[in-house]
Amino acid sequence: MDKTSPPSIESQLKSIQKLIQTTKFDDAINQSKQLQTQTSDPQHQVELWYLIAVAQRYAKRFSLALTSINELLKLDHKHSRANQEQGFINLALDEPTLAKKSFETAVKLNPSLVASWQALIHLYRDEKQQDNIQKAANHLEKLKKLPPALLAVTELMYEGKLLKAEQICRHFLQNNKRHVDGMCMLAEIGIELKIYDDAEFLLASALELEPAHIHARSLYLNLLIRLGKYKVAAQQVEKLLIAQPDNLSFKIAKASALTGLGEIEQAINLFQQVVTENDQVPGFHLQLGHALKTKGEIEKAITAYQKAYQLSPAYGDAFWSLANTKTYRFSDSEIAQMQAQQDNIDLALTDKIQLHFATGKAFEDRKDYDQAFKAYQQGNELQHAHSGFNINKIEQQIAEQIKYCTRELFEIRGSLGLNVPDPIFIVGLPRAGSTLLEQILASHSQVDGTMELHNILGLASRLRGRSKSQSDEEAQYPKNLAEINPDYFKRFGQQFIDETQVYREKAPLFIDKMPNNFLHIGLIRLILPNAKIIDARRSPMACCFSGFKQLFAEGQDFSYNLEDIGRYYQAYLKLMAHWNEVLPGFVLTVNHEDVVDDLETQVRRMLDFVGLEFEQSCVDFHKTKRNIKTPSSEQVRQPIYKSATEQWRHFEPYLGPLKKVLNID
């Protein structure tokens, strides 16, 4: 084994730490410098510069220590402990103003650094900054109340070391099963890792133990909104508002829940009340903009988004929200502002990603396709690296669906579910025209449009459970569809109908347009055998590239890499072919290009499939007034247009990796 492989370096780093602890500073410095010549890994270089700086400061070589810590900060200026160390070095060099700036940066990056808060209290006291002394002391008191294990968990969370934080937190909770703060921390880690069902259970359990715990209920509320569980969210926020009736964040959360429940007028009124009370918070204007866009008041939405970026010039979400109207055109000054902000080294990653996508849309609208693709590519690369998505896992999930959802399974268990015709599922890939199909069907007097509902995905997640060992082992679901109690299928079907009732109005049929449900058509067939499923399909290049240039709110991590999105499309085709083989006639495929070419024929096809009489309103879908919560909301409020079907061709020179995966010459 190579002597400089990571395990060997890790052990050497530990031995250097021991040298520092035993005051052998020269040995620690020499070994660190020697090791620096043996590794090119940026993370190891950062750790070694940190150890060198600490050893040099303890050895009272303060100027050398400052040089070393500055070398580290060139590599990673957001390293919280390096900023803290820089503060201690500046103190030793009798530079209190610089020290204060370093400590303030450190606690901004990682608010759990006790030593930085302690140092800041002394520095604020010297400058007689009473307000700052009080804030620092309050924060320090909160940290000191935490058990040492949870303080370590907090620090690891801020440093992004989530798996290590989860391990320590779980161990702590094994010995302190009713510790609500610990449960909240583990839930926060779960939310970051997208293990939402665990987080939801933890927070519900924490609230059973301590119903008055504001932080736990606030976390629970935000998670419910993220999961689209707006009815429960609305109940939770009322409890919070009883405890804190003037809390504007809770009022905003209530308005978000109302938006989700389709109570859009009430939501807009509440957003506007909050903005009237405090018009200096960019996020409040952004949320108001989203609600106005959902209602179709696009000019007012644009004004709200513009107000948000005027308050915060680096607010990526405001610029992306403008781009995401699909109809907004950026001015020269707005483009210049977005580009200038992208170069800000302190800009948060999320803002940077949003600004790249918005800039891409701005240049595409100006037909500057080279600049547009560069911007889209930069945004996608950052988002792809951040998401940690692995296409192999999706391909494995699809292989498991094909393996276990057999013709025999449906012959044996296919009549156990709930026999109601209510739901129409529109599935496929995002940006394949599903919003258009929903708008067409929801224009019928017998059909309610809703939104992308999370219920089927949530059920699949519960059936899957959490893998206990290697991440590549087979999950319990869908294998367990052949094994679970037969009575469960009708119960699951009834649960789906009950949980989605809140999104419906009076029509007998309703639409769930969550595209990812194509993965779970077998499950849908077992719990709701009379449901109708429409596969919204779009030609490969147009569909995949449209996904690549879209920054999704959540849940479409495959779309941020051209090869991944191509493989995902191929896997989707493979699974849809399987469903057509084992469930013939259960799914109707509707090609977007056919809808564009001959709208009325495709409208009649869909209405025949779902068992409805033809209504002209479905052809005149753009006249239908309803709330729409997807990026295509403005496009489906207009008549059919053909220009979008070939937009990808402007970018063809850059799409080689995608064409290769899709086997397109």
C-alpha positions, 0 to 999 in steps of 0.5 A, a space after each residue: 500500500 502507498 505510504 501516503 494514502 489517506 489512512 496513513 496521512 490521517 494517522 500522521 495528522 493525529 500524531 502531530 496533534 499529540 506532539 502539540 498537546 505534549 508541547 513538542 512544537 518544533 517536532 510538530 512543525 517539522 513533521 507537518 512541513 514534511 507531510 505537506 511535501 507528500 500530499 497534494 490533497 487540498 483538505 490535507 494541506 488545509 489541516 497541515 497549515 492549521 497545525 503549523 500555525 497553532 504550533 507556531 503560536 504556542 511556540 510564540 512565533 507569532 509573525 510566522 503563525 500569522 503567515 501560516 494561517 493566511 496561507 490556509 485562508 487562501 485555500 479556504 477563507 470560510 474555515 471557521 477555526 482558522 479565522 478563530 486562530 487568526 484572532 488569537 494570533 492577532 491578539 498575541 500581536 497586540 492587534 485587537 481590532 484585527 482580532 475582533 474582526 477575525 473572531 466575528 468572522 469565525 462565529 458567523 461561519 460557526 456560531 458554536 465556537 465557545 473560545 471565539 465568543 469568550 474572546 469577543 466578550 473581552 474585546 467588546 468590554 474594552 470598547 464598551 460595546 454593551 449591546 454586543 457584550 449582551 448578545 455574545 454573553 447570551 449566545 455563550 450561555 446557550 452553548 454552555 448549557 449544551 452537554 459537551 456531546 451536543 456542543 461537538 455535534 453543533 460544531 460538526 454541523 456547521 462544518 458540514 461534517 454531517 455523518 460524524 455529527 449524526 453518529 455522535 448525536 445518535 450515541 448521545 440519544 441512546 443514553 439520553 432518550 428524552 433529550 428534546 434538544 438532542 432530538 432536534 439536532 438529529 432531526 436537523 441533520 436528517 433534514 440536511 441529509 434528506 432523510 425526511 421521514 426520520 426527521 419528521 418522526 423525531 420532531 413529532 416525538 419531541 413535541 409529545 415530550 415537550 409541547 411548549 418547545 418552540 424550536 422543535 415545533 418551528 423545525 417541525 413546521 418548516 419540514 412539513 411545508 417542505 414535504 407539502 404537508 400543508 394541512 398539518 403545517 397550518 395546524 402547527 403554525 396556529 399553535 406557534 402563533 398562540 405562543 408568539 402572536 407577533 412573530 413575523 416568521 411564523 406569519 410567513 410560514 402560515 401564509 406559505 401553508 395557505 398557499 399550499 392549501 390553495 387559499 391564495 387570496 388569504 395567503 397574499 393578504 397575510 404576506 402583504 400584512 407582514 411586508 407592511 410591518 417590516 419591508 426590509 426583509 428580502 425573503 418576505 418580498 420573495 415569498 409574496 412574489 411566489 404567491 402572486 405568481 401562483 395566482 397569475 398576477 405576474 407583474 406584481 410578482 415581478 415587482 416583489 422579486 425586484 424589491 427583494 434584490 434591491 434590498 439584498 443585491 446578492 440575493 440569488 433567489 430573487 434573480 432566479 425567481 425573475 428568470 423562472 417566470 420564463 417571461 421576464 427579460 433582464 436589463 443590462 444593469 441587472 445582468 451586470 449586477 448578477 455577474 458582479 455578485 458571482 465574483 464575491 468570494 463571500 457569496 453563499 453557494 446557493 446564491 451563486 448557483 441561482 445567479 449562474 442559472 439566472 444569468 444563463 436565462 438572461 443570455 439565452 433570451 438575448 440569443 447569446 448561446 455561448 455565454 448562456 451555456 457557460 452560465 448554465 454549466 457553471 450553475 450545474 457544476 456547483 449544484 451537482 457537486 453540492 448534491 452528491 447525486 449518484 445516478 447508479 442508485 437510480 438505475 439500481 432502483 429501476 432494476 429492482 422495480 423491474 425485478 420485483 414488480 412482475 406480471 405475477 405480482 399484479 395477477 395475485 395482488 392486483 385487486 386488493 387496493 381501493 376501488 375508486 376512480 378519483 386520481 389521475 397521475 401525470 408522470 414522466 420527467 420534469 420539463 416534459 409538458 406535464 403542467 400543460 397536460 394538467 392545465 388541459 385536464 383541469 380545464 374540464 368541469 369534472 377534474 380538479 388540478 392540484 399540484 405535485 403531491 408528495 404522498 406516493 413518494 412518502 409511502 414508497 419511502 416508508 416502505 423502503 425503510 433505511 438501509 442498515 449497512 452498505 448503501 448499495 444493498 437492496 432496499 426492502 421496497 419494492 421486494 416487500 410488495 409481494 410480502 406485506 399484509 394484503 389488507 394494507 393495500 386498501 388501507 394505503 389507497 384510502 390513506 392517499 385519498 384522505 390525505 389529498 382531499 385537502 387539495 381538491 375542490 368539488 370535482 369527482 376526479 383530481 390530478 397528482 402531477 408529481 413526475 417522479 411517480 413513474 418510479 412507483 406505478 406498480 405501487 399505485 396499481 396495487 393501492 389504487 387499481 382504478 387510477 389513471 396514469 398519463 405519461 407526459 413524454 417529450 423528445 429526448 434532447 428537448 426534454 433533457 436540455 430543458 431539465 439541465 437549464 432548470 434549477 429545481 426547488 428540490 428532488 431532481 438532482 439527476 438534472 445537473 449533469 448532462 451524462 446523468 440526465 441522459 442516463 436518467 432518461 434512458 432508465 425512465 424509458 426502460 421502466 415505462 416499457 416494463 410497466 406497459 408490458 406487465 400492466 398493459 393499458 394502465 398507462 397512456 403515453 402522450 407525446 408533447 410534440 403531438 400535443 403541439 402539432 394536433 391539440 384537439 386529437 390529443 385532448 380527446 385521447 386523454 379524455 377518452 382514457 380517463 372516461 370523460 366527455 369532450 369539453 371545448 374548455 380543455 382545448 381553450 385551456 389557457 383561458 382557465 383561471 387556477 393557481 399553478 405552482 410550477 415553473 411553467 405557470 406563465 407558459 400554460 396561461 398562453 395558447 400552444 406555441 411551437 417555439 420551445 420544441 427545438 430550443 435545444 438546437 441553439 446549444 447543440 455544439 455543447 451537448 455532445 455528452 448528452 447526445 452520446 448517452 442518448 445514442 443520438 448522432 
